[in-house]
Amino acid sequence: MDTESETIDIDGEDDNFADNALNLKNLISLNKAVSAAQPKVRHATATEAALKQKGNVTYWEIQFNKGQKQPDVHVDAHSGKVLAVDQDD
């Protein structure tokens, strides 16, 4: 699985920076997130993952490879609950 990092420029005067920060407390591991997502995309291999936030929900976005399809599964990064599955038809 690919891993990627990105440097964030916090030198600017962004007053909303703290409001937009990911909630990193008590996260489930990436392995647990992949295990939770796997039943939703049977016979697929996890290829990429990213920790993201929408509103106040922090989630793992996991991309799978299933033949010609690349479905994405969003897993709540705190509870491990599957939030969404994009089958990428």
ChimeraX commands (.cxc) that place a marker at each C-alpha (Angstrom):
marker #1 position 0.00,0.00,0.00 radius 0.5
marker #1 position 1.31,3.47,-0.86 radius 0.5
marker #1 position 1.90,5.97,1.90 radius 0.5
marker #1 position 2.20,9.67,1.33 radius 0.5
marker #1 position 2.94,12.69,3.49 radius 0.5
marker #1 position 2.32,16.34,2.92 radius 0.5
marker #1 position 3.82,19.39,4.61 radius 0.5
marker #1 position 1.31,21.99,5.75 radius 0.5
marker #1 position 2.29,25.67,5.66 radius 0.5
marker #1 position 1.14,27.14,8.96 radius 0.5
marker #1 position 3.17,30.36,8.74 radius 0.5
marker #1 position 0.20,32.27,7.33 radius 0.5
marker #1 position -2.40,34.06,9.40 radius 0.5
marker #1 position -5.09,31.38,9.13 radius 0.5
marker #1 position -7.28,31.85,12.20 radius 0.5
marker #1 position -9.31,28.76,11.26 radius 0.5
marker #1 position -6.33,26.42,11.25 radius 0.5
marker #1 position -7.20,24.83,14.60 radius 0.5
marker #1 position -10.84,24.45,13.53 radius 0.5
marker #1 position -9.76,22.59,10.39 radius 0.5
marker #1 position -7.25,20.29,12.09 radius 0.5
marker #1 position -7.85,16.54,12.06 radius 0.5
marker #1 position -8.92,14.97,15.33 radius 0.5
marker #1 position -6.01,12.60,15.93 radius 0.5
marker #1 position -7.02,11.43,19.42 radius 0.5
marker #1 position -7.93,7.75,19.85 radius 0.5
marker #1 position -7.68,6.81,16.18 radius 0.5
marker #1 position -8.07,3.23,15.06 radius 0.5
marker #1 position -5.07,1.89,13.18 radius 0.5
marker #1 position -4.99,1.73,9.41 radius 0.5
marker #1 position -4.93,-2.07,9.67 radius 0.5
marker #1 position -8.19,-2.03,11.66 radius 0.5
marker #1 position -9.75,0.36,9.16 radius 0.5
marker #1 position -8.79,-1.90,6.25 radius 0.5
marker #1 position -10.21,-4.91,8.12 radius 0.5
marker #1 position -13.49,-3.04,8.63 radius 0.5
marker #1 position -13.65,-2.02,4.96 radius 0.5
marker #1 position -12.64,-5.37,3.43 radius 0.5
marker #1 position -16.09,-7.08,3.71 radius 0.5
marker #1 position -17.61,-4.23,1.65 radius 0.5
marker #1 position -15.27,-4.90,-1.29 radius 0.5
marker #1 position -14.69,-8.64,-1.27 radius 0.5
marker #1 position -11.74,-10.01,-3.24 radius 0.5
marker #1 position -10.13,-6.58,-3.50 radius 0.5
marker #1 position -6.69,-5.38,-2.40 radius 0.5
marker #1 position -6.12,-2.15,-0.47 radius 0.5
marker #1 position -3.75,0.04,-2.49 radius 0.5
marker #1 position -3.91,3.53,-0.95 radius 0.5
marker #1 position -5.18,5.17,2.21 radius 0.5
marker #1 position -5.50,8.69,3.51 radius 0.5
marker #1 position -6.74,10.18,6.75 radius 0.5
marker #1 position -9.32,12.87,5.94 radius 0.5
marker #1 position -11.95,15.02,7.59 radius 0.5
marker #1 position -15.37,16.21,6.49 radius 0.5
marker #1 position -17.18,18.47,8.90 radius 0.5
marker #1 position -16.27,17.16,12.32 radius 0.5
marker #1 position -15.81,13.53,11.18 radius 0.5
marker #1 position -12.28,12.20,10.79 radius 0.5
marker #1 position -12.16,9.12,8.55 radius 0.5
marker #1 position -9.87,6.78,6.69 radius 0.5
marker #1 position -10.40,6.84,2.92 radius 0.5
marker #1 position -9.16,3.49,1.62 radius 0.5
marker #1 position -8.84,2.77,-2.08 radius 0.5
marker #1 position -9.00,-0.82,-3.25 radius 0.5
marker #1 position -8.10,-2.49,-6.53 radius 0.5
marker #1 position -10.66,-4.99,-7.78 radius 0.5
marker #1 position -9.84,-5.80,-11.38 radius 0.5
marker #1 position -10.81,-2.80,-13.50 radius 0.5
marker #1 position -12.59,-1.12,-10.58 radius 0.5
marker #1 position -11.08,0.95,-7.80 radius 0.5
marker #1 position -13.70,1.27,-5.06 radius 0.5
marker #1 position -13.15,3.63,-2.12 radius 0.5
marker #1 position -14.37,2.91,1.40 radius 0.5
marker #1 position -14.66,5.58,4.10 radius 0.5
marker #1 position -14.21,4.28,7.65 radius 0.5
marker #1 position -14.76,6.42,10.75 radius 0.5
marker #1 position -11.26,6.83,12.21 radius 0.5
marker #1 position -12.56,6.66,15.78 radius 0.5
marker #1 position -15.33,4.05,15.79 radius 0.5
marker #1 position -14.27,1.83,12.87 radius 0.5
marker #1 position -17.75,2.07,11.35 radius 0.5
marker #1 position -17.97,2.02,7.55 radius 0.5
marker #1 position -19.42,5.38,6.52 radius 0.5
marker #1 position -19.56,5.08,2.72 radius 0.5
marker #1 position -18.62,2.85,-0.18 radius 0.5
marker #1 position -17.96,4.29,-3.64 radius 0.5
marker #1 position -17.95,1.37,-6.08 radius 0.5
marker #1 position -16.36,3.45,-8.89 radius 0.5
marker #1 position -18.47,1.93,-11.69 radius 0.5
marker link #1:1,2 radius 0.2
marker link #1:2,3 radius 0.2
marker link #1:3,4 radius 0.2
marker link #1:4,5 radius 0.2
marker link #1:5,6 radius 0.2
marker link #1:6,7 radius 0.2
marker link #1:7,8 radius 0.2
marker link #1:8,9 radius 0.2
marker link #1:9,10 radius 0.2
marker link #1:10,11 radius 0.2
marker link #1:11,12 radius 0.2
marker link #1:12,13 radius 0.2
marker link #1:13,14 radius 0.2
marker link #1:14,15 radius 0.2
marker link #1:15,16 radius 0.2
marker link #1:16,17 radius 0.2
marker link #1:17,18 radius 0.2
marker link #1:18,19 radius 0.2
marker link #1:19,20 radius 0.2
marker link #1:20,21 radius 0.2
marker link #1:21,22 radius 0.2
marker link #1:22,23 radius 0.2
marker link #1:23,24 radius 0.2
marker link #1:24,25 radius 0.2
marker link #1:25,26 radius 0.2
marker link #1:26,27 radius 0.2
marker link #1:27,28 radius 0.2
marker link #1:28,29 radius 0.2
marker link #1:29,30 radius 0.2
marker link #1:30,31 radius 0.2
marker link #1:31,32 radius 0.2
marker link #1:32,33 radius 0.2
marker link #1:33,34 radius 0.2
marker link #1:34,35 radius 0.2
marker link #1:35,36 radius 0.2
marker link #1:36,37 radius 0.2
marker link #1:37,38 radius 0.2
marker link #1:38,39 radius 0.2
marker link #1:39,40 radius 0.2
marker link #1:40,41 radius 0.2
marker link #1:41,42 radius 0.2
marker link #1:42,43 radius 0.2
marker link #1:43,44 radius 0.2
marker link #1:44,45 radius 0.2
marker link #1:45,46 radius 0.2
marker link #1:46,47 radius 0.2
marker link #1:47,48 radius 0.2
marker link #1:48,49 radius 0.2
marker link #1:49,50 radius 0.2
marker link #1:50,51 radius 0.2
marker link #1:51,52 radius 0.2
marker link #1:52,53 radius 0.2
marker link #1:53,54 radius 0.2
marker link #1:54,55 radius 0.2
marker link #1:55,56 radius 0.2
marker link #1:56,57 radius 0.2
marker link #1:57,58 radius 0.2
marker link #1:58,59 radius 0.2
marker link #1:59,60 radius 0.2
marker link #1:60,61 radius 0.2
marker link #1:61,62 radius 0.2
marker link #1:62,63 radius 0.2
marker link #1:63,64 radius 0.2
marker link #1:64,65 radius 0.2
marker link #1:65,66 radius 0.2
marker link #1:66,67 radius 0.2
marker link #1:67,68 radius 0.2
marker link #1:68,69 radius 0.2
marker link #1:69,70 radius 0.2
marker link #1:70,71 radius 0.2
marker link #1:71,72 radius 0.2
marker link #1:72,73 radius 0.2
marker link #1:73,74 radius 0.2
marker link #1:74,75 radius 0.2
marker link #1:75,76 radius 0.2
marker link #1:76,77 radius 0.2
marker link #1:77,78 radius 0.2
marker link #1:78,79 radius 0.2
marker link #1:79,80 radius 0.2
marker link #1:80,81 radius 0.2
marker link #1:81,82 radius 0.2
marker link #1:82,83 radius 0.2
marker link #1:83,84 radius 0.2
marker link #1:84,85 radius 0.2
marker link #1:85,86 radius 0.2
marker link #1:86,87 radius 0.2
marker link #1:87,88 radius 0.2
marker link #1:88,89 radius 0.2
view
